[in-house]
């Protein structure tokens, strides 16, 4: 990775340096030579945030959507991937975004910038990226990665990477606590609002503790997490008339992949859409829930990105870390330890947000919807959320997981839950099987990057395969 480190820094210089005239006035020196120290530290941030967006919302995100029953690969490359034919080459772009786009440049800021706002943001971005990477791949390079003196970093244990990512988030929270706030145009996510970054970091800590099934720590972190949808971490595509910066899902359907990937085609609809439509016996609708609007919002026209008006409209924001996620972590974690009375207020907070039009855009918020508050009795045997007469707390947790599954569309949430809940070590197991792809055995991880496998002497001799469970899900 030594070569990747050097290239990433040089790439940022080329991207953000528009003139070389004032960098060296010595007539005996090459005026085109640019030193890294000549580049303003703020300019390292935007490119790394774009790389973060690719890691969180790009190619592997769409694959995890297929492997959790939210999307269907209809033809060509995505049909092959949907059928579990997934090459290590497909991970190259995301691996590059992680190690080149995020890690090395965030490390540069942490080691060289005197701007505490930049440093704190960079720490949180690094923690976000590597917690995500641990969830997707399992064991990965981290402790030695990004060190220009080490070409072949070791692969660290998945749990140790999670713990290191959480520690990095803690460091970012501490750094930002004493930093100025706002006025940072290079921060295309929060504009330098340190309070939003701090809240998002707490929600990310809660997410990663949840992945590890440490539900107590998840609830503790979420108590300080994102407190309203105005604090959501999203990618907001400019989608200007002369810009290619559109919703990443729409981008691929606008290109050569039109018709290859979606959730509805020729009478076939994904498990996600079946949960929302009265046309299917598994649907979630009843006297307190009407998913008509979300069904329309989530339905994808796979033939053209520009034809979509809902979740993949060209200018539609894409979620990365959200208020609803934070509340649903609290609902599950507190429900597991304290029962329905502890978790229900948080589930109802999400339903109140949904009932105000949350999770929809202006094209679909006039369609029918209803998310009335639940009562504890709704989860009793024979209640509207417990028709099969299971334990009431399990019925409550089932509803929380279903809500995570639906609301979390477009994130890695459903894929993470599918793997986490196949084997539960909790005293309360959730009797709800998320439908993944075309059938068992189910994918458990993403393949390592082909480039990493063939360039790092410490990489496995071959990829473990997508059906090998990672440590936290064994």
Protein Blocks (a to p, Z undefined) as FASTA:
>chain_A
ZZmmmmmmmmmmmmmmmbfklmpmcfkbcfkbccfklpcfklmmmmmmmmmmmmmmmmml
mmmmmmnopaccfbhjllmmmnopacfklmmmmmmmmmmmmmmmmmmmmmmpcbfklmmm
mmmmmmmmmmmmmmmnopadfklgoiakbmbdcdddfklmmmmmmmmmmmmmmmmmmpce
ejilklmknnopaklmmmmmmmmmmmmmmmnopaklmmmmmmmmcfbfklpccdddfkia
kbcbdcfklmmmmmmmgokaccbeehiacfklmmmpmkbfkbcbdfkbccklmmmmmpcc
fkbmklpcblmofklccdfbdfklmmmmmmmmmmmmnojmlmmmmmmmmmmmmmnogaia
fklmmpccddddddfklmgghiaklmnopafklmmmmmmmmmmmmmmgoiaklmmmmmmm
mpccbfbdcfbdcdehjbdcddfbdcddfklmmmpmkbcfbdebjkbccfklZZ
